[in-house]
Amino acid sequence: MAAGRPPIERRFLDPAVLARLGNLELKARMIVEGFLTGLHRSPYKGFSVEFAEYRQYMPGDDLSTIDWKVYARSDRHYVKKYEEETNLGCHIMLDVSASMGYGNHGMTKLEYGSCLAASLAYLMNRQRDAVGLTAFDDQIVQMLPASARPGHLRAVLVTLERLQLGQQTNVSKPLHQLAESLSKRGMVVLISDLLDDPERLIRGLKHFQYRGTDVIVFHVLDKDEIEFPFQRATRFEDMESDHAVTAVPAVVREHYLEAMGGLIDQYRRELGAAGIDYHLLNTSQPLEMALLAYLSTRSRDF
């Protein structure tokens, strides 16, 4: 390995590297496998998928579920019937509102969030956890119910690959809609820039807790949004309202940083007080922290 270069598994967590990879399925596999390789003690060591029982093949069954070793021994076709109850039902909520289209460091917030969602889905699939996907802007635009069935991970990845930027943000509305639809205890993972009314958004997240669901929030922001590095007079445009203003950064920087810092502090403080895991993610940084946060939350609560 060349001097000064990070291990290969760490490089695949780098957004700049991810941006050059192929489709989302490849990115998710490289992220997760690289991440697991980099762990000193993998939480998946010794883990294997087990099946509740076998049954005879019926016309219409997925051919991939046939156990060919059993066929070789018995000359009969049997399919592996998966256990109905999985370890955990996890619902990934991904914000696709127009503001998620901003990106000035190789990946937009939506691309970063999609990679994170795909990687989490891949991790959940390895654990035999049921995973669902809800994409939203001011309403739910795509929804896949949680499942651990063969082929479901592929459906989640294909859906993520095809997502398009939506309209204005209204995070609280989809949160309440999903909360009302859940019938079993599980986990909800929210991936969003949280550029919305914080009071309404926090109430929406607490709705899940009332129904016995654990919540983890990934607050995805571009480095520019956190640091405001602009020097020259710049035209700033609201991606959701088309409202634009030209400003001298030196004049507005202090006010902007105070407002953004206050928003981040409010989410960290109030969500923490409510027992909701909050993690700020900078799109220029590797995804390792997010994956570790998910594993930590899952191992603690389940």
Sequence and secondary structure as in RCSB ss.txt:
>XXXX:A:sequence
MAAGRPPIERRFLDPAVLARLGNLELKARMIVEGFLTGLHRSPYKGFSVEFAEYRQYMPGDDLSTIDWKVYARSD
RHYVKKYEEETNLGCHIMLDVSASMGYGNHGMTKLEYGSCLAASLAYLMNRQRDAVGLTAFDDQIVQMLPASARP
GHLRAVLVTLERLQLGQQTNVSKPLHQLAESLSKRGMVVLISDLLDDPERLIRGLKHFQYRGTDVIVFHVLDKDE
IEFPFQRATRFEDMESDHAVTAVPAVVREHYLEAMGGLIDQYRRELGAAGIDYHLLNTSQPLEMALLAYLSTRSR
DF
>XXXX:A:secstr
  TT   HHHHTT HHHHTTS SHHHHHHHHHHHHHHH SS TTTT     SEEEE  TTS GGGB HHHHHHHS
S EEEE  SS S EEEEEEE SGGGG  SSSS HHHHHHHHHHHHHHHHHHTT EEEEEEESSSEEEEEEEE ST
THHHHHHHHHHH    S   THHHHHHHHHH  S  EEEEEE   S HHHHHHHHHHHHHTT EEEEEEEE HHH
HH    S EEEE TTT  EEEE HHHHHHHHHHHHHHHHHHHHHHHHHTT EEEEEETTS SHHHHHHHHHHHHH
H 
